[in-house]
């Protein structure tokens, strides 16, 4: 299992900035490797959507609605992903979830799964 701990959400006025962080760790000291990490968000009454994603190979992709405003970055050594959010808009209001595509060593085999954080609320006031 991989545990994800998020931080950095909060309330901000439109035009402001927030930085989200998500740190991954192996439950009970388990061995794992990260294939990709990213951020998704879910607004009330809407489906969860991809915001930004970064692979271990360095590729990144963003939702069209956040391009030019949000930046995803990773600290590979510490299995941490960040989301810098600038020029925030009220429509960015949502619960933001960290996601990790990770392979966990089980016996002699790495098994790949998706893992999710508990979510952090981002509220942008107009």
C-alpha positions as MATLAB code, in Angstrom:
seq = 'XXXXXXXXXXXXXXXXXXXXXXXXXXXXXXXXXXXXXXXXXXXXXXXXXXXXXXXXXXXXXXXXXXXXXXXXXXXXXXXXXXXXXXXXXXXXXXXXXXXXXXXXXXXXXXXXXXXXXXXXXXXXXX';
ca = [
       0.000    0.000    0.000;
       1.008    3.586   -0.639;
      -0.197    6.379    1.611;
      -0.669    9.896    0.304;
      -0.780   12.901    2.609;
      -1.948   16.193    1.148;
      -1.629   19.716    2.456;
      -2.015   23.290    1.311;
      -5.692   23.786    0.586;
      -7.684   26.706    1.889;
      -9.687   29.805    1.107;
      -8.328   32.431   -1.270;
      -9.711   35.352   -3.214;
      -9.971   35.250   -6.971;
      -6.644   36.058   -8.541;
      -4.752   34.631   -5.601;
      -2.430   31.650   -5.337;
      -2.191   28.415   -3.408;
       0.324   25.598   -3.380;
      -0.731   22.018   -2.743;
       1.675   19.318   -1.611;
       1.323   15.557   -1.551;
       3.834   13.167   -0.046;
       3.786    9.439   -0.766;
       5.067    6.802    1.607;
       4.917    3.048    1.823;
       2.648    1.604    4.489;
       4.678   -0.283    7.100;
       7.842    0.664    5.274;
       6.873   -1.205    2.127;
       8.953   -0.852   -1.034;
       7.302    0.953   -3.898;
       8.093    2.975   -6.984;
       6.131    5.845   -8.391;
       5.132    5.695  -12.051;
       3.187    8.953  -12.042;
       1.639   11.398   -9.621;
      -1.021   13.951  -10.212;
      -3.925   16.008   -8.999;
      -7.600   15.592   -9.659;
     -10.484   17.711   -8.432;
     -14.167   17.279   -7.814;
     -16.605   20.139   -7.495;
     -20.068   19.640   -5.977;
     -22.365   17.859   -8.391;
     -19.583   17.208  -10.874;
     -17.391   14.274  -11.754;
     -13.807   14.044  -10.648;
     -11.502   15.444  -13.317;
      -7.802   15.456  -14.004;
      -6.071   18.731  -13.203;
      -2.420   17.892  -13.820;
      -0.234   14.823  -13.954;
       3.488   14.164  -14.007;
       5.148   10.889  -14.932;
       8.410    9.540  -13.612;
       9.814   10.119  -17.075;
       9.159   13.830  -16.796;
       6.078   14.139  -18.985;
       3.339   16.440  -17.762;
      -0.176   17.135  -18.887;
      -2.781   19.621  -17.763;
      -6.472   20.181  -18.086;
      -7.146   22.901  -20.644;
      -8.893   24.970  -17.984;
      -5.712   25.321  -15.897;
      -3.011   25.598  -18.556;
      -0.885   28.659  -18.016;
      -2.114   29.085  -14.441;
      -1.195   25.845  -12.645;
       2.179   24.140  -12.534;
       2.862   20.607  -11.357;
       6.283   19.664  -10.081;
       7.819   16.689   -8.351;
      10.551   15.938   -5.863;
      11.394   12.417   -6.923;
      13.804   11.795   -4.090;
      11.065   12.446   -1.544;
       8.120   11.099   -3.561;
       6.373   14.434   -3.285;
       4.288   16.258   -5.855;
       3.322   19.909   -5.782;
       0.653   21.912   -7.535;
       1.272   25.638   -7.755;
      -2.014   27.342   -8.522;
      -1.938   30.957   -9.656;
      -4.622   33.317  -10.917;
      -7.250   31.255   -9.173;
     -10.854   31.557  -10.273;
     -14.087   30.745   -8.442;
     -14.581   27.848  -10.843;
     -11.413   26.275   -9.440;
     -13.289   25.663   -6.200;
     -13.297   21.932   -5.510;
     -11.859   19.185   -3.393;
      -8.433   18.401   -4.793;
      -7.211   14.823   -4.622;
      -3.667   13.605   -4.978;
      -3.228   10.467   -7.066;
      -0.304    8.111   -7.407;
       0.176    5.412  -10.005;
       2.544    3.231   -8.027;
       4.013   -0.247   -8.090;
       4.329   -1.928   -4.710;
       6.605   -4.873   -4.035;
       4.555   -7.858   -2.915;
       6.769  -10.875   -2.449;
       8.971  -10.920   -5.540;
       6.615   -9.002   -7.801;
       5.764   -5.336   -8.194;
       2.026   -4.856   -8.436;
       0.736   -1.647   -9.960;
      -2.265    0.228   -8.590;
      -3.808    3.651   -8.221;
      -3.746    5.331   -4.828;
      -5.632    8.378   -3.609;
      -5.213   10.964   -0.905;
      -7.994   12.043    1.383;
      -8.603   15.294   -0.489;
      -8.054   18.928    0.408;
     -10.595   21.691   -0.053;
      -9.757   24.671   -2.238;
     -12.251   27.516   -2.156;
     -11.872   30.592   -4.338;
     -14.108   33.535   -3.486;
     -15.143   36.116   -6.053;
];
